[in-house]
């Protein structure tokens, strides 16, 4: 495994991580809302 990553790859990876975390949080909120409605 290489420790040194190009800046572009790191930025893309960070953005991907943020988007993934955001979508997971959104899914959790939607699931909680659906459970509250039921």
Secondary structure, DSSP 8 states (H G I E B T S, - for coil): --S---HHHHHHHHHHHHHHHHHHHHHHHHHHHHHHH-
